[in-house]
């Protein structure tokens, strides 16, 4: 301690030592002192000097401090001081005074240099990882801060060292489970730096249950109402999920998307949001966008979109979208988030179309958003977000496109309410150029890859002023274009017209029908204008090229050849191609082509749309080739196109016929399977009834044996004489029932004979038919098998009836025997008590046996009825099969005839195609190879043939 007083500036008569000398003495003390207390005091002194004399402490003491970490691990206090000292030396988080004295660049360089010295020996980082495992607060916390600082300075190198260190990442994951919040929070910051731009570490952290722990922390801190800890957790989640498809799939499969819904449950009172809440909610929305980003694989994005709908997350976002009092930046980010959640997902798009704003009367959310887009008083970023939302709503959504265009058609316009179509038209022709551009791009997306809607939009009529006749929407667009409006407005209108006319010959004809359009385009292209107008010239060249490429030559004055001659005379082909190339060379074109979301630094840079850049890339080459083609080449190309279209139509027709026949065959197979299963069920029922009959038979034999024994043992004349009256009544009833059974038996035998004759007729007819086509043989053999099975079943039923008739005859014999016993009975009566008891007992047994015989007769009658029903169903089945067999024979004959016709037509078409290909090759036109298509068709025919053989 005396040494420290002297070093730290205690009372002394001599001159005061400099900072460097003091640090040198402290370093010598750390290195040479044998007492732990002295070394601890020296390291404490270095810690106090490390902020003011950072450079000196770093140069002189770093090696000694690392040695302390290696050798004095038993003392947590000196380890903590050493780690704090190293942190002060390496970290760039300086005091404000020091930041004023030193330039930031020098500070950054100093921290980076000391970090490089520390990690030069990889064992130092491994040692630090071991110290972070210590539970002692004074060791673990400074260790976490030091490792975080190392990652900030030299992230890539430190990441690699931790990655190769055994259980390196797993050790750091334990920090999230620390009960001390300061360590847990700094552990989150450490993992932020560790997971930056390293997919391997991101995967390890994710599979170490990071998602579960981070979401628990966010929930504990209050979700969006939480503090900066929530912000740090969200940043770490973004690191783990962004551009990492494996972690995104793991996040979805772990049902963690469902846990995001409570984040967006905002109350009715949305006034006075804190800055931290705005930041947290902004990061939460960005995290949702990471999962459904258009740059992700389509399959992963689609599954996340569906999960967000099913768990109610999309509904919650739409609630925020329509809420009042939400800050502008949160509202903008919410619109962007909803856009990407519904983009390309039909289920989510349909739900979004049904969302209504809480107004009176309620209006669709799309209409409310479009009102903001065409309102020039709204913020620029908000208008861009609404445009992106509208584009995502229409992306691959033909149903939504049709609903938007229908609001423009005369038959569906509602004068009492504002529709989406009316808002787009209002924005298209307003005085605000940004509204013109947004409305034009939105309307172009409603027509994207939908030729039907392009034709329907030609019916739209606009009332320009009172007293003047209405003009078409196409004509009004060209009128505004020729009036010389702002560049942004003209670019938007030209993009709309190019999208509208592309791949729609009828729209091209309507455009060419106006005699002022072509002269305007040629005049714009031919002039030598400034750089600002070059973009308009390029788009005019593209529109003129579309008018040539998609021209069906229905207008004599504007045929393809005449338009090409006009370009040659007034513009020049080379000049036309050069002007066309201005589009793809423009800087704003390259920016728009990068991603679907419109993001512009200022309204002046809002020129190109992402989808339009795809159209330019597709058409630029084909238009350039079309300009140089001669009229003869165009004619030949048109003929080839028509022939190929006819051939494709014929092939498509016959494929459709074959597909329908396959469906009919499948239906017939299903019906046969159903009948087979029913037959099996009937056979099972018959088997069950046979077993029941056998049981009844056994019971009857047992009763008969018992009855014989009793009559021999109790051979009392008086007893039998007293019972004679009862037996006579029962015997008469049995006779009547036996007569009825005989009549029923004769009827059933007659029906069996009829069924036998019908089956014989079916056999003879099938033998006469013979073998035909392979497909019909399959169905016929199925019918024969079914008829054979039915015949077998009928034979079984016949044998069962014969058995039952034998039973009936046995009953008749037994009845006769009883009658003989009654007639030969002795009329003498006995008076003893024993004889009376025997008589009463025998009387009871006979009554019981008679009752059992009656129940058996009743059961036999029920079985006869069920057998009769089965016979009826079998006869109906035979009739149905006979009808189906005749239908199948007729269908086989018709299909054979159609196949023969198809073979003849295909042979003719192949000859024509080969002749046309030879002509084209002679003229020097490249012809596409259709071997793959032919091989694909052949493969389909082979598969159909195999299926028929299997049937």
C-alpha positions, 0 to 999 in steps of 0.5 A: 500500500505504501508503494501505491501511495507513492505511485498515485501521487501521495505527499512527497518532497521530490518531483512527481513522476510522469504517467508513463513512468507510473504505468511502467512501475505498476507493470513491474509490480504486477510482473515481479510481486509475489504477494497477491495483494500487491499484484491486485493493488497494482492492477487496480491502479492500472485500471484507474489510469487506463482511461486517461492513459489508454495508449500507454497502458495498452502498450506496456500492460497488456501482456502482463494483464493477459498473464494475470488472467492465466495465472491468478484465476483463483482470485476473482477480484484481480481477474475482474480488474484485469478484464476492466483494464483490457476493456478500457484499453480496447473499447472505443466507448470513451468519455465525452472529454476524451472524444473532444480531445481525440479524433474519432478516426484515431480512436477507432484505429487505436481500438482496432490495433489493440484488438489485433494484438490481443487476438493474435494469440487465439488462446487469449480468446479461448481463455476469455470464453472460459472466464465468461463461464464463471458465475462470479459477477465481477468476472463474468460481466467484464468478460462479456463486455470485453468480448463484445468490444473485441467483436466490434473491432475485429468481428470476422477474425473473432467469429472464426476463433469462437467458431472453431473453439469447442462449445464456444457458441454454446457457452455464450448462449448460457448468458441469456439464462443468467438471472442477473439482468445486466449480464443477460442484457449485455449477453444479448449485445454480445450475441448481436455482434457475434451473429453479424454476417455469419450464417454458420454462427447464426444457425448454431445460435438458432438451434441452441434455443435462441428464439424461445429465450429471446421471445420469452425476454420480449414477453417479460419486458412488455412486448412493444411497451418494453424498454431498450432490452426489447430493441436489442432482442429484436435486433438479434432476431433480425440478425438470426433471420435475415437472409438465412433460409434455414433459420426462417424455416426453423422459426416457422416450423417452431410455431414462433410466428404465432407468438408475434401476434401479441406484439401488435395488439395496440389499444384504442388510445394511440396518443403520446407514443414514446420514442422507445415504443415507436422504435420497438414496433418499427423493428417488430414490423421489420422482423415480419418483413424479413420472413415474407421478403420477396427476395426469400425463396417463394415456397418459404415466403408462401408458407410464412404468409399462410401461417400469418393469416391463420394465426391472426397476425395479418388481421392484427396488422390491418387493425393497426392500418385502419386505427387512428392516432398511429404515428406516421412512420409506424403507419408507413412501415405497417403498410409496407409490412401488410404489402409483403404479407399479401404479395402473391398469396391469394388467400391473404389478398382476398382477406385484404380486399374484404377489410373496411375502414371504420368510417360512416359509411364503411369504405374498403381499405383499398379505397382509403389507401388510394385516397392517400396516394393521390393526395399531394398533401400526404408525405412522400414516403407514405404515398410510396408505401400505398403504391407498393401495397396496391402493387402487392395486392394485384401481384398474381391476383387476376381476381383483384385486377378484375375487381379494380378494372370493373369499377371503371366500366360503365355498367358498374360505376356507382355514383353514390360512392368513390371507387378505386377506379375513379380515384385512379382516373382522378389521379391520372389526370390531376395537376400533380405530376406525382399523382399522375405517375402513381396512378398510371403505374397502379393502373398498369399493375391492374393490367399486368399479364391479363389480356382480357382486362386490357380489352375491357379497359378499352370500353372505359369512356370519360366525360371531359367537359359539359357538352362535349362527347365522352372520349375513351381512356386510351384517347385521353391518355394520348391527348395528355401525352401530346400536350407537353406536360411534365416529364414525370407525367409523360413517363408514367403515361408512356409506361401505362400505354406500353403495358396496355398495348403489349401482347394485345393486338386489339389495343394496338388497333385502337391506338393506331386508329387515332391518326395523330398518335404515330406522327406524335411518336415519330416526331418525339423520337426524331428530335434532338432534345436534352438529357431530360427528354431522352428518357421520354424519347426512349419510351416513345420508341418502345411504344412505337416498337410495340405498335409494330410487333403486336400489329395484326395488320387490320388497318391498311394505313398502319400495317407493319411494313408501312410503319417500318418504312416510316421509321426508315424515312423519318428516324432511321433504324440505327437512330431508332435502336439507339433511342430505344436503348436510352431506357435500359442505360438510364441510372434510375432504370437500374435502381428500379430493377433491383427490388419490387418496393418503390424506394426513391430519395426524392419525388424527382427520382420516381421514374421507373417501376420494377415490373415495367423494367421486366417488360423492357428487358423482355421487349427490347430485343424482339423489337430490335429484330422486328424493325430489321425484318422484311415484309416477306419474312413477316408474312412467313413468320405470321403463316408459321405462327398461325399454323403452329397455333392451329396445330397446338389447338388441335393437339390441345383439343384431342388431349382434352378429349383423351383426358375426358375419356380417362376421367370416364374410365376412372369413374367406371372403375370406381363403380366396378369397385363399388359393386365388387365391395357390395358383392363382398358384403353380401357374401359376408352376410350370407356366410353369417346367415349360414352359421346362424342356420347351423346353430339353429339346426344344432339347437333343434337336434338337441331339443329333439333328443331331449324330447325323445328321452322324456317321452320314453321315461314318462310313458304315462297314458293319462298325461299324453291324453290330457295334453292331446287337446293342446298338441292338436291346436299346435299341430294344426298351426304348424301344418298351416305354417308348413303349407305357407313355407312350401308355397314360398319355397316353390316361388323362390325356386321359380325365381331361381330358374328365371335367374339361371336362364338370364345368366345363361343368356348373358354367357351366350351373348358374351361368347358371341361378342369375342375379343375386340380392343385391349381397353374394351377387353379389360372392361368386358372381362370385369363384367364376365368376372362379376357375372360369374361371381353372381352366378356362384352366389346364386348357386350358393343361395340355391343350395341354402334353400335346398337345405332349408327345404330339407329342414322343413321336411324333417319338421313335417316327419316329426309332426307326423310322429307326434300325431301318431303318438297322440292317436295311439295313447291309452285313455286310462287315467291315473289317480296317484300323486306321483303321476299328476306331478309327472304330467304337469312337468311334461306339459310344461316341457312340451309347451316350452318346446312348442314355443321354441319351435315357433320362434325357430319357424319365425326366424326361418321366415325372416331368413327367407325374406332376407334371402329373397331381398338378396336375390332381388338385389342380385337380379338388379345388379345383373341388369345394371352390369348388362347395361354398363357392358353395352355402354362400354362396348359402344364407347370403345367403338367410338373411341377407336374411331376417334383415335383413328381420326386423330392419327390421320390428322396428326400425320397430316399436321406432321407432314405440313410442319416438316414441309414448313420447317424445310421452307424456313430453313431454305430461307435462312430463318432459324427454326426451334427444335420441337423434339422435346415437345414431341418426346413429352407428348409421346411420354404422355401417350405411353403412360396412357397406354400403360394405364389401359393395359393395367386396367 
